[in-house]
Every structure is written in C-alpha cells, then in structure tokens.
Amino acid sequence: MSTNFQVRKVAVLGAGVMGAQIAAHLVNANVPTILFDLPAREGEPNGIVNKALEGLKKLDPSPLASPSKLNFIAAANYDQHIDKLRECDLVIEAIAERMDWKSGLYKKVAPYLGERTIFASNTSGLSINQLAQAFPEHLRHRFCGIHFFNPPRYMHLVELIACKETEAPLLDQLETFLVSTLGKGVVRAKDTPNFIANRIGVFSMLATRHHAAAYNLGFDTVDALTGRYLGRPKSATFRTLDVVGLDVFAHVVNTMRENLSDDPWHKHFELPNWLGQLVDQGALGQKTKRGIYQKIGKEIHVLDLHTEAYRPSDSKIDDAVKDILRERDWAKKLAALHGSSHPQAQFLWATFRDVFHYCALQLEHIADNARDLDLAVRWGFGWDSGPFEIWQAAGWQQVAGWIAADIAAGKAMSDVPLPGWASDPARSGVHAPQGSYAPSPSASLHPLPRAGEGQGERGGLGSYQPRSTLSVYRRQFFPDRLLGETAHYGETVFENDDIRMWHMGDGIAILSFKTKMHTISNEVLDGILRAVDEAEAHFTALILWQVEPPFSAGANLLQAMQGVQKGAEEGGLLGKLKGAATRVKYTVAGGGGLGDIVNAATGHVPHVADVVAKFQQVSQRLRYAQVPTIAAVDGLALGGGCEFSMHCTRIAATLESYIGLVEVGVGLLPAGGGCKEMAMRAAAEAQRLAIEGRVDVFPHLKRYFQNIAMGEVAKSAELAREMGYLRASDRIVLNRFELLHVAKEEAKALNATAYRPPLQPRQIPVAGRTGIATLKAAMVNLLEGGFISEHDYNIGCRIAETMCGGDVDAGSLVDEQWLLDLERKNFMELLATQKTRDRVEYMLKNGKPLRN
C-alpha cells in the first residue's frame, strides 16, 4: 500500500441514524461524501436518502457544523449509482445489524469497488471475521471494522477492528485519516462481540440495573447517584438508555447473550421484563418521547416498577451519601462507599466492584492494553476517568482485596476469582510513565499492531505497552492523559497565580491562563501585556493556548464590579452597588451564565474604567505586536475571550469551539475592542465591494450588529467563520489534541514570509447617524411588538452608536481610537444604569441572565 494514500471521497452505505450522521461528520471535515440507500419504492428514487438528509436539519445538537455542509452530501441509490463507488477511496457500511443483510450487500457492491478502496463496516458488535467471509477472498486485505459512536460529530471514539487478512499498513493509513482529518480518538479493538467500549459500558449498565433492583432503588435515584457525582454524563444510566434507544440497548445485550455463552457473567445478559414490555409498546426512549422517562407538560416523569405507572421524577440522595460523593479523592470516596451501611452507598460500591472485576477478567480478551480499555470507555461513554484509572486512584491493592473478599463471600455477580495479574501483591496500578499494562494475549485475538508499536517493558504476567508511535501522533504534543502518565509543559518564562508563559525550546512562546474557566482578571491583562513584551524581545511568536478547554469564558465580572464600588466610594459617577455583589466572586462568560461562586477576592481592586482601557490596550497589543500572535481556541471563547482571539494575527480553532460576544446578557456591550473590530470588518468588506468608489458600510454592518445585540454564540468554528468571528485565513482543527501543533505551524508559516504586523488603519468608513437611525427603527418595531424590553432597546442603541461611529455623516472616516473611545464611553454609561446593575447582581447571585 502506497504511503501517499489519500481519502479524496467517501461513500456511506445506509442512510439510517448512524449512516446519515457519519456522512454529516465527513463533510464537516470537508470530505466529499456519497450517501447510499435502497431506491424508494415510489416517487423520487433517492427518496430514502433525501428524507434522511432532511432529518439531519432537525437534530439537536446538530450533526452538521454548518447547515451549508449538507450540500456536499450526494444522494445515491444502489440501482442507479452503484458505479460511483469506484470513485471512493473509503466505503463505510452502516446498515442494520443483520449479518445476512450485510453479507448480501457486500456481495452486491464488491465488483464496483476501486482498486485501492478500503471497505469498513460500522458494526457495533458483529464479528468482523465473519463479515469478511462475505467478501471475495482477494479483497479481504482491504476490509476492517470502523465503529463510530453516536452522535458521530461529538463522540471522540472510533474503534478500529482488523479481520485476519487485513493489511497492517491499511489500518495505519485509516487511523491517520480518522485521527487527523475527522478528529477522532482511535482504539484498536479485538474481534470480540461488542468490541471494547460497548462491552464494558453495557456491562456497567447491566450491573447498575442488577444492583438497583437488589437495593430497591428507583430509576431517578439511580441516575442521581451515577451521573456527575461519579464523573459521568448528566444522563447517567437510565436516561442514557432513553437517549440511545431501548431497542438499540436490547439489541446490544442480545448480541452479548447470543455470542458470549462462555462469559462468566452470561446469566446476567438478560433483559428485564419491564424493558421488553416498553420495547413491545414502542416506548423506545427519546426518539418516541416515552421510555423509562416521559415528559408530561413541563414535568419529567419516570416509570415506577412498583405501580407500573409513571410518576413525577423526585430523585433523593441521602445526605450522608451525598457528602461521600462530593469527595474528590477516589481513595476516600470508595473507602467510604465500601464502609457505609446505607443502601445507596452499598449499591454504588457493588456496581464499582463488579465493573472492576469484569474489566480485569476481560481485558486480555477484548483490548490490547489497559490504556485502550480506559480511553474507549472515556471517549465512548463520556466518563471523566476509565474503570482502571478509578481503581488505581483508589489504591489498587486495597480495592483488589475488597473485591476478592466479596467474591469469596458470594456477594459479587460472578464467583470467578480476579486474574493473577490483577491480584499480584506487587501491583500498584496499570498505568505508568512507561506505558499501560498489557496481559499476555491469545495470539488469535491480538489486534494488528500499529507501526512501531512493540511489546514494551515486561511487568509480571504481561508487559507495559507504550503509546503508539504512528506518525500522526507526533502532531499531539499533549495527548489525552491517563492517570499515571506525566506531561511536561515546557520551560517557564514567568508565572503567577493567574497566568504562565512558557516555551518548548523552539523559539515560540506559549501563554496559558490559570484562572477558573480561564476568565480574564486584571492580573491576566497585566500578564498578557508582559508576555507580548517578552515575545517581541526573545521569541518568534506568541500563542495563547490553554492546557484544558475552555479558551476563555470572558471577563472576571465581579472584579470589575468591585472596581465600580471603589469608584463609587471615592465619589465617582456610577453610584454604589449593593453589598451583596462584593461578597462573592463570580466568573461569567460575559453574561453567558457560566462560572462558579467562590470566595471573594482580596487586595487591590482597580477602577473599572482603568480595566476597560487596559482590555482595549491588550487587544491592540495582540493585533500590532512585532511577532505573530496566535489564538488557539478550544471550547468557549466568549466576551473578552472572543475579543482577544479576534485581535490575534491568526485563530486556530477546534471545530467544537463556541465563540461569541455575549456581554448584552449582563446589560453591557463589548468594550475590549469587540465592537470596534466588527465595525472594521464591515468597513473592509464594504471597501472590497465598493462600486465606482462608493462605499456603503451599512449592509455589511447589519449582521455584525445583530450578532452583538442578540448575544449570538456560534455553535461551531464553521459557524463562527460564517458569522464573522473567524476570518477566511483562520484555521479550523478537527482534533483538539492537534491544536497546539497547528498553531505553531501557522506561526512558522507567518514568519517564513518575514512577518510584519498590519498597518494601523487611519481611515475607517462608518455608517454614521443614518446607520444608527436605521438600526433604531428596526429595534423600535421589536420593542413595540414586546420582543425586547426598554433596557434591551437602550443597550441596542448604544451598540448601534458605537458600531456606526457615533453622530457623524454616513461614510465619514474615523480611526480605531475613535471607535474604542465610543466603546468605552457607552460601556461605562450602561454600567451606571440601575437596570444593568440589577442584571449584573442577578447574574452574580443566580448564575443566569435577568430580563428587565
């Protein structure tokens, strides 16, 4: 197989829930895609596919990074278009989980595959080797399993499964495509039923159900116990089943029951009567609006097994158990659960025990090493920590002893003892700096190794296997880290409580915030100014990158409010805020409702006017620095975080970046250069499209005004580009672990052309009082229609005045400072109003915006 293999076009076979969403994510990554299904019996032959594509528009969260991406999925059917398969480098089969249907399809399409086409099944658990038998023998070396998780855009995991004949280089090429182009976390799984993530995740759900019944706990109580308190999704256990679909869950469990007869837990692979009855009734969960849960009016109701009727959900966790669950130290948490006599605590311990027991016994059969098992569960089921990570964090020997004792006492779901490697008294865990533990596997089950992947360091009854050396992973300077692994974040240039500047020895400086949600305090502003100075003196570029998302949730609102109070106490014009706002420190996303109430800050509190001026100074320094500045955006970039990113030379943003200027949520406007920047972008667009030298800014300004006045947040980096937060030259990265690599490459490319900062514009055309009047007229209609309040109208008028350049003629030429001064003036005047102060105080106290 050639090393320059490229996936230029992909075909997806099957326009069901998964097939259509896989196609959507392929076009998210700019991969042209053909979506196939059977020809419709009546009407348009592509009717089945067209209906599926229409359905993509209705899903929330959207599988499409932008609605415009839908145009790049071509509809096809097997009767008319099967020859188009020859154009595709990769064909992904995603039809129903029926071995006979899949085999029939393979025989039908095999003659039409290109000479180098990879053919992969998206089966969630059928045998890849059995499926391969339906392929002509001479094609099996290009066949494998490729298991996406639902929803494909958002779930990081893809399991890659070889059949006996699969070529190793083919899997390496496919993994490279999945990781870098589609942004996925790839785990190589063995060809066993349900592979890794579903095998462990579904067993965890079965164990949870088993012990919930044993301890007589309601579904809602179980979900309250097994969600965020355990570092798992809010949907927890039974709500997750509703989201997945009770029929889908039933199918996966049936696959385990039919194909795992020698599994020591086989007797537990049974569906309870109540679940079968719900499926028979068509109550399949979220997709049918009824399952274990049902929304009646505005209330969530839950099935009560005692009455066989729905009742209002009223989950109650015992206070003592809740105290245990709030403990962050897994050693203390598990010890307390194990030692408690409360049924809720005993339920949790029993579930952990049996999941640990199952993982230890099945590891050698389903996965190459403990790292792959933990990452599969984390990426496929949304756990913060994998099962082995939790066990290791809680004290391996202590927990192993408890498990062994419960097995001996007949309390466990299986009486099979822990394997020797797990009960080895010398073992302290499975993850270490040199790699993760890999039991000696059966050769027949061992997946094809990645390029350069060896056995690693020996350790007891197996080995410690290092991470893959496949070249694509060189782009991940800091991959998703497991417990026991270490990460060295370069050499420090300077550091304080709020910010750290560092480098990796390549001449490029990196700046990382240390504040909660990476909010922007006065100290962060000082740190950025210092970092730009340092970068200009000693480095070739400066990258703003955070060790973990988000990029930044905006300004530290309360520090600004404390500055308002200080100004009031010294006789300022703003009046005195109520004392409640000064007793808490609330970090918010510019009114976006994000943050945490923590202890009030002490020490120097700057005047808010000084901070606003400094915000603007920082934005301008980032724009006009003598070295390239790169904003590496991942997750939220709201308010000030958005403003800083827009002022950098380039933005490199992950697809799942949520970017916006949301200050209106607390009754303010963007004053860190955000209004100015949007006005400048509108002016630049108008100048490019000027007709016979006549520049009309207003048509280009309207969308930017609406974004700010409505507090619009882009729900992907693609939408951020369409909304104007990202420029055409900014980069979108599908894999968040490659973000820093891409940011560095952008910096190098800019320096390769002898980088100079942009010239500061001195003549910016503005819409003036005519533009202000037009925007006000539109807002009057909204006000009279009851869509906005008087204060919303006031805020909108001030945004309009700022973005239109104030009381000047349309087409007047102003400079940046003129626009910045308008920003600052209107920000301060809004802050002086009682209604804005009420909004701020309400946000501080309640964590959500007030409409007044």
Residue pairs with C-beta under 8 A, 6 or more apart in sequence:
1 116
1 167
1 169
1 170
1 173
2 116
5 89
5 116
5 173
6 89
7 31
7 89
7 90
7 177
7 181
8 32
8 89
9 31
9 32
9 33
9 34
9 87
9 88
9 89
10 23
10 26
10 31
10 32
10 33
10 34
10 88
10 89
10 90
10 91
10 92
11 33
11 34
11 35
11 36
11 76
11 84
11 85
11 88
11 90
11 91
11 92
12 19
12 20
12 22
12 23
12 26
12 33
12 34
12 35
12 36
12 91
12 92
12 94
13 19
13 36
13 37
13 91
13 92
13 93
13 94
13 95
13 105
13 109
14 36
14 37
14 93
14 94
14 95
14 96
15 23
15 35
15 36
15 37
15 48
15 49
15 51
15 52
15 53
16 52
16 94
16 95
16 96
17 150
18 94
18 122
18 148
18 150
18 152
19 35
19 37
19 52
19 92
19 94
19 95
19 122
20 35
20 52
20 53
20 55
20 56
20 63
21 56
21 59
21 63
21 150
21 151
21 152
21 153
22 92
22 94
22 122
22 148
22 152
23 33
23 35
23 73
24 56
24 63
24 64
24 69
24 70
24 73
24 152
24 153
25 63
25 148
25 152
25 153
25 182
26 33
26 182
27 33
27 64
27 69
27 70
27 72
27 73
28 64
28 65
28 69
28 153
28 655
28 718
28 734
29 181
29 182
29 183
29 734
30 72
31 181
31 182
32 72
32 74
33 72
33 73
33 74
34 73
34 74
34 75
34 76
34 81
34 84
34 87
34 88
35 49
35 52
35 53
35 73
35 74
35 75
35 76
36 49
36 76
36 77
36 78
36 81
36 82
37 48
37 49
37 52
37 77
37 78
38 48
38 77
38 78
39 45
39 46
39 48
39 77
39 78
39 79
39 80
40 46
40 47
40 48
40 77
44 50
45 77
45 79
45 80
46 75
46 76
46 77
48 77
49 75
49 76
49 77
50 75
53 70
53 73
53 75
56 62
56 63
56 64
56 70
57 64
57 67
57 70
59 151
61 151
61 153
61 154
61 715
62 153
62 715
63 151
63 152
63 153
64 70
64 153
65 153
65 655
65 716
65 717
65 718
65 719
66 716
66 718
66 719
66 722
68 722
69 718
74 84
76 84
78 108
78 109
82 108
82 109
82 112
83 112
85 91
85 109
85 112
85 113
85 114
85 117
86 112
86 113
86 114
86 117
87 114
88 114
88 117
89 114
89 116
89 117
89 118
90 117
90 118
90 120
90 174
90 177
91 109
91 113
91 117
91 118
91 119
91 120
92 120
92 121
92 122
92 146
93 102
93 105
93 106
93 119
93 120
93 121
93 122
94 122
95 101
95 102
95 105
97 123
97 124
97 125
97 126
97 251
97 255
99 126
99 130
99 131
102 121
102 123
102 126
102 131
102 134
103 131
103 133
103 134
104 134
106 119
106 131
106 134
106 135
107 134
110 135
110 136
110 139
113 119
113 139
113 142
116 142
117 142
118 142
118 144
118 170
118 173
118 174
119 135
119 139
119 142
119 143
119 144
120 143
120 144
120 145
120 146
120 174
121 128
121 131
121 143
121 144
121 145
121 146
122 145
122 146
122 147
122 148
123 131
123 145
123 147
124 147
124 194
124 195
124 198
124 252
125 193
125 194
125 195
125 198
125 252
125 255
125 256
125 259
126 193
126 255
127 191
127 193
127 259
128 143
128 144
128 145
128 161
128 162
128 163
128 191
129 163
129 164
129 191
131 143
131 145
131 163
132 140
132 143
132 163
132 164
132 165
135 143
137 165
140 163
140 165
140 166
141 165
141 166
141 167
141 170
142 166
142 167
142 170
143 163
143 165
143 166
144 160
144 161
144 162
144 163
144 166
144 170
144 171
144 174
145 159
145 160
145 161
145 162
145 163
145 189
145 191
145 195
146 158
146 159
146 160
146 161
146 174
146 178
147 158
147 159
147 160
147 161
147 189
147 195
148 155
148 158
149 155
149 157
149 158
149 197
149 379
149 380
150 244
154 656
155 379
155 380
155 382
156 183
156 184
156 185
156 379
157 184
157 185
157 187
157 197
157 375
157 376
157 379
157 380
158 178
158 182
158 184
158 185
158 186
158 187
159 186
159 187
159 188
159 189
159 195
159 196
159 197
159 376
159 380
160 171
160 174
160 175
160 178
160 186
160 187
160 188
160 189
161 188
161 189
161 190
161 191
161 195
161 447
162 168
162 171
162 188
162 191
162 447
162 448
163 191
166 448
168 448
168 449
168 451
169 451
171 188
171 448
171 450
172 450
172 451
172 470
175 186
175 188
175 450
175 470
175 472
176 470
176 471
176 472
178 184
178 186
179 185
179 186
179 472
179 473
179 735
180 472
180 475
180 734
180 735
180 738
181 734
182 734
183 654
183 655
183 733
183 734
183 735
183 736
184 735
185 375
185 379
185 480
187 196
187 197
187 367
187 372
187 375
187 376
187 379
188 368
188 372
188 447
188 448
188 450
189 195
189 196
189 366
189 367
189 372
189 376
189 447
190 196
190 365
190 366
190 367
190 368
190 441
190 445
190 446
190 447
191 445
191 447
192 199
192 365
192 366
192 445
193 199
193 255
193 256
193 259
193 260
194 202
194 252
194 255
194 256
195 366
195 376
196 366
196 367
196 372
196 373
196 376
196 377
196 380
197 376
197 377
197 379
197 380
197 381
198 252
198 380
199 256
199 362
199 366
200 355
200 358
200 359
200 362
200 366
200 373
200 376
200 377
200 387
201 377
201 380
201 381
202 249
202 252
202 253
202 256
203 265
203 355
203 358
204 351
204 355
204 381
204 387
205 237
205 240
205 241
205 249
206 253
206 268
206 269
207 268
207 350
207 351
207 354
207 355
207 358
207 413
208 222
208 226
208 237
208 351
209 237
209 272
210 268
210 354
210 413
211 347
211 350
211 351
211 354
212 219
212 222
212 347
213 272
214 347
214 350
215 343
215 344
215 346
215 347
215 350
216 343
217 225
217 343
217 344
217 347
218 302
218 304
218 305
218 315
219 238
219 292
219 293
219 302
219 303
220 238
220 302
220 313
220 314
220 315
221 315
221 316
221 317
221 344
222 236
222 237
222 238
222 347
223 235
223 236
223 237
223 238
223 239
223 315
224 236
224 315
224 316
224 317
225 236
225 317
225 321
225 325
225 344
225 347
225 348
226 232
226 236
226 237
226 348
226 351
227 233
227 234
227 235
227 236
228 234
229 322
229 325
229 326
230 325
230 348
230 383
231 383
231 384
231 385
232 381
232 382
232 383
232 384
233 240
233 381
233 382
235 242
235 243
238 292
238 293
239 292
239 293
241 249
241 285
241 291
241 292
242 285
242 286
242 291
242 292
242 293
243 285
243 286
244 285
245 284
245 285
245 286
245 287
246 275
246 278
246 279
246 283
246 284
246 285
246 291
246 292
247 279
247 284
249 275
250 271
250 275
250 276
250 279
253 269
253 270
253 271
254 271
256 263
256 269
257 266
257 269
257 270
260 266
260 269
263 269
263 362
264 361
264 414
264 415
264 416
265 358
265 413
265 414
268 413
274 303
274 305
274 308
278 284
278 291
278 292
278 303
282 288
283 290
283 291
283 294
284 291
285 291
285 292
285 293
289 295
292 302
292 303
293 300
293 301
293 302
293 303
293 313
294 300
294 301
294 302
294 303
294 310
295 301
296 310
299 312
299 313
300 312
300 313
301 310
301 311
301 312
301 313
302 310
302 311
302 312
302 313
303 309
303 310
304 310
304 311
317 325
317 344
318 342
318 344
318 345
320 340
320 342
320 345
321 340
321 342
321 344
321 345
321 348
324 333
324 336
324 337
324 340
324 345
325 333
327 333
327 336
330 385
330 390
330 393
330 394
331 393
331 394
331 395
331 398
333 394
334 349
334 352
334 390
334 394
334 399
335 394
335 398
336 345
337 345
337 346
337 348
337 349
337 352
338 349
338 402
340 346
340 349
350 411
352 390
353 402
353 403
353 406
353 411
353 412
354 412
354 413
354 414
355 387
356 387
356 390
356 391
356 399
356 403
357 403
357 407
357 412
357 413
357 414
357 418
358 414
359 373
359 387
359 388
360 418
360 419
360 422
361 414
361 416
361 418
361 419
363 370
363 373
363 439
364 419
364 439
364 440
364 441
364 442
364 445
364 462
365 441
365 442
365 445
366 373
367 373
367 376
368 438
368 441
368 446
368 447
368 465
369 435
369 436
369 437
369 438
369 465
370 388
370 430
370 431
370 436
370 437
370 438
371 431
371 435
371 436
371 465
371 467
371 482
372 436
373 386
373 387
373 388
374 385
374 386
374 387
374 388
374 389
374 431
374 436
374 482
375 386
375 480
375 482
376 386
377 383
377 386
377 387
378 384
378 385
378 386
378 480
379 480
385 393
385 483
386 482
388 429
388 430
388 431
389 431
389 482
389 483
391 399
391 429
392 428
392 429
392 430
392 431
392 483
392 484
393 483
396 427
396 428
396 429
396 430
397 425
397 427
397 428
400 418
400 422
400 423
400 427
403 412
403 418
404 417
404 418
404 423
406 412
407 414
407 415
407 416
407 417
407 418
417 423
419 439
419 461
420 461
421 427
421 437
421 439
421 460
421 461
421 462
424 460
424 461
426 460
427 460
429 483
429 484
430 436
430 437
430 484
431 437
431 482
431 483
431 484
431 485
432 464
432 484
432 485
433 484
433 485
433 486
434 456
434 457
434 464
434 466
435 456
435 457
435 464
435 465
435 466
435 467
436 464
436 465
436 482
436 484
437 459
437 462
437 463
437 464
437 465
438 455
438 456
438 462
438 463
438 464
438 465
439 461
439 462
440 461
440 462
440 463
450 468
450 469
450 470
451 468
451 469
451 470
451 471
452 468
452 469
452 470
453 465
453 466
453 468
453 469
453 470
454 465
454 466
455 463
455 465
456 463
456 464
456 465
456 466
457 463
457 464
458 464
467 473
467 479
473 479
475 735
475 737
475 738
475 741
475 742
476 735
476 737
476 738
476 741
477 504
477 740
477 741
478 487
478 489
478 547
478 737
478 740
479 737
480 737
481 487
489 502
489 512
489 547
490 502
490 503
490 504
490 505
490 510
491 502
491 503
491 504
491 505
492 500
492 501
492 502
493 501
493 502
493 503
493 509
493 531
493 534
493 538
494 500
494 501
494 527
494 530
494 531
494 534
495 501
495 502
496 523
496 527
497 514
497 523
498 513
498 514
498 515
498 521
498 523
498 524
498 527
499 511
499 512
499 513
499 514
499 515
499 523
499 524
499 527
499 528
499 531
500 511
500 512
500 514
501 509
501 510
501 511
501 512
501 527
501 530
501 531
501 534
502 509
502 510
502 512
503 509
503 510
503 539
504 510
506 744
507 539
507 540
507 541
508 539
508 540
508 541
508 542
508 543
508 744
508 747
508 748
509 531
509 534
509 535
509 538
509 539
509 541
509 542
509 543
510 542
510 543
510 544
510 545
510 740
511 527
511 528
511 531
511 542
511 543
511 544
511 545
512 544
512 545
512 546
512 547
513 519
513 520
513 524
513 546
513 552
515 521
515 524
515 556
515 587
516 587
516 595
516 596
516 598
517 550
517 552
517 553
517 587
517 589
517 594
517 595
517 596
517 636
518 546
518 550
518 551
518 552
518 553
518 641
519 552
519 553
519 554
519 555
519 556
519 587
519 588
519 595
520 552
520 554
520 555
520 556
520 615
520 640
520 641
520 644
521 556
521 559
522 556
522 559
522 606
522 611
522 614
524 556
525 611
525 614
525 615
525 617
525 618
526 614
528 544
528 618
528 621
528 622
528 644
529 614
529 617
529 618
529 621
531 542
532 542
532 621
532 622
532 625
532 629
535 541
535 542
535 625
535 627
535 629
536 625
536 626
536 627
539 627
540 627
540 628
540 747
540 751
541 627
541 628
541 629
541 630
541 744
541 747
541 748
541 750
541 751
542 625
542 627
542 628
542 629
542 630
543 629
543 630
543 631
543 632
543 740
543 743
543 744
543 747
544 551
544 629
544 630
544 631
544 632
544 644
544 645
544 648
545 632
545 739
545 740
545 743
546 552
546 632
546 634
549 634
549 635
549 636
549 736
550 634
550 635
550 636
550 637
550 641
551 631
551 632
551 633
551 634
551 635
551 636
551 637
551 641
551 645
551 657
552 636
552 637
552 638
552 639
552 640
552 641
552 644
553 587
553 588
553 589
553 590
553 592
553 594
553 595
553 636
553 638
553 639
553 641
554 588
554 589
554 590
554 592
554 638
554 639
554 640
554 641
554 642
554 662
554 663
555 588
555 590
555 615
555 639
555 640
555 672
556 585
556 587
557 586
557 587
557 588
557 590
557 595
557 666
557 840
557 843
557 844
558 581
558 582
558 584
558 585
558 586
558 587
558 600
558 601
558 844
559 585
559 601
559 605
559 606
559 611
560 608
560 611
561 577
561 581
561 582
561 608
561 840
561 844
562 582
562 601
562 605
563 605
563 606
563 607
563 608
563 609
563 610
563 611
564 572
564 574
564 577
564 608
564 831
565 576
565 577
565 581
565 582
565 605
566 605
566 606
566 607
567 573
567 574
567 607
567 608
567 609
568 574
568 575
568 576
568 577
569 576
572 607
573 832
574 608
574 828
574 831
574 832
575 832
575 834
575 837
577 837
577 840
577 841
578 841
580 841
580 844
580 845
581 840
581 841
581 844
582 600
583 600
584 597
584 598
584 600
584 844
584 845
585 597
585 598
585 599
585 600
585 601
586 595
586 596
586 597
586 843
586 844
586 847
587 594
587 595
587 596
587 598
588 594
588 595
588 666
588 843
588 847
589 595
589 636
589 638
589 639
589 662
590 638
590 639
590 640
590 661
590 662
590 663
590 665
590 666
590 668
590 670
591 639
591 662
591 663
591 664
591 665
591 666
591 667
591 668
591 711
591 839
591 843
591 849
592 636
592 638
592 639
592 660
592 662
592 665
592 711
592 713
593 665
593 843
593 847
593 848
593 849
594 636
594 638
595 847
597 844
597 847
608 828
608 831
609 824
609 828
612 671
612 672
612 824
612 827
612 828
613 824
615 640
615 643
615 671
615 672
615 673
616 671
616 672
616 673
616 820
616 823
616 824
618 644
618 672
619 643
619 644
619 647
619 672
619 673
619 677
620 647
620 673
620 816
620 820
622 629
622 644
622 647
622 648
623 629
623 647
623 648
623 649
623 757
623 758
624 757
624 758
624 760
625 649
625 757
626 757
627 751
627 755
628 649
628 650
628 746
628 747
628 750
628 751
628 755
629 647
629 648
629 649
629 650
630 648
630 649
630 650
630 651
630 652
630 743
630 746
630 747
631 637
631 644
631 645
631 648
631 650
631 651
631 652
631 653
632 652
632 653
632 739
632 740
632 742
632 743
633 645
633 651
633 652
633 653
633 654
633 657
633 659
633 717
634 653
634 654
634 656
634 657
634 736
634 739
635 654
635 656
635 657
635 658
636 657
636 658
636 659
637 645
637 653
637 657
637 658
637 659
637 660
638 658
638 659
638 660
638 661
638 662
638 713
639 661
639 662
639 663
639 670
639 672
640 672
642 659
642 660
642 661
642 670
642 674
642 725
643 661
643 670
643 672
643 673
643 674
643 677
644 672
645 651
645 653
645 659
645 725
646 673
646 674
646 677
646 725
647 673
647 677
649 750
649 755
649 757
650 729
650 730
650 731
650 743
650 746
650 747
650 750
651 726
651 727
651 730
651 731
652 730
652 731
652 733
652 739
652 742
652 743
652 746
653 659
653 717
653 720
653 726
653 730
653 731
653 732
653 733
654 717
654 732
654 733
654 734
654 735
654 736
654 739
655 716
655 717
655 718
655 732
655 733
655 734
656 716
656 717
656 736
657 714
657 716
657 717
657 720
658 713
658 714
658 715
658 716
659 713
659 714
659 717
659 720
659 725
659 726
660 707
660 711
660 712
660 713
660 714
660 725
661 670
661 674
661 678
661 707
661 708
661 711
662 711
662 713
663 669
663 670
663 671
663 674
663 708
663 711
664 708
664 709
664 710
664 711
664 792
664 795
664 799
665 711
665 839
665 843
665 849
666 836
666 839
666 840
666 843
666 849
667 791
667 795
667 830
667 833
667 835
667 836
667 837
667 838
667 839
667 840
668 795
668 827
668 830
668 831
668 836
669 675
669 708
669 795
669 798
669 799
669 802
669 823
669 826
669 827
669 830
670 708
670 823
671 823
671 824
671 826
671 827
673 820
673 823
674 708
674 823
675 708
675 799
675 802
675 803
675 819
675 822
675 823
676 802
676 816
676 819
676 820
676 823
678 701
678 704
678 705
678 707
678 708
678 724
678 803
679 701
679 704
679 764
679 766
679 802
679 803
679 804
679 805
679 819
680 761
680 764
680 816
680 819
681 700
681 704
681 724
682 697
682 700
682 701
682 704
682 803
683 695
683 697
683 700
683 764
683 765
683 766
685 700
686 695
686 696
686 697
686 699
686 700
686 765
687 695
687 765
689 700
690 696
695 765
695 811
697 765
697 766
697 767
697 771
697 810
697 811
698 767
698 770
698 771
698 774
698 810
701 767
701 771
701 803
701 804
702 775
703 723
703 724
704 724
704 803
705 775
705 799
705 800
705 803
706 712
707 723
707 724
707 725
708 799
708 803
709 779
709 795
709 796
709 799
709 800
712 723
714 720
714 722
714 723
714 725
717 726
717 732
718 732
720 726
721 727
721 728
721 730
721 732
726 732
731 742
731 746
733 739
733 742
760 815
760 816
761 815
761 816
762 813
762 815
763 813
763 814
763 815
764 805
764 813
764 814
764 815
764 816
764 819
765 811
765 812
765 813
766 804
766 805
766 806
766 808
766 810
766 811
766 812
766 813
766 814
766 819
767 774
767 803
767 804
767 805
767 810
768 804
768 805
768 806
768 807
768 808
768 809
768 810
768 811
768 812
769 804
769 806
769 807
769 808
769 809
769 810
770 809
770 810
771 800
771 803
771 804
771 805
771 810
772 797
772 800
772 801
772 804
772 807
775 796
775 797
775 800
775 804
776 796
776 797
776 800
779 788
779 793
779 796
779 797
779 800
780 793
782 788
782 793
783 789
783 790
783 792
783 793
788 796
789 851
789 852
791 833
791 835
791 836
791 839
791 852
792 851
794 830
794 833
794 835
795 830
795 836
798 826
798 829
798 830
799 826
801 807
801 822
801 826
802 819
802 822
802 823
802 826
805 812
805 814
805 818
805 819
805 822
806 818
806 822
808 814
830 836
831 837
835 852
838 850
838 852
839 849
839 850
839 852
842 848
842 849
842 850
843 849
843 850
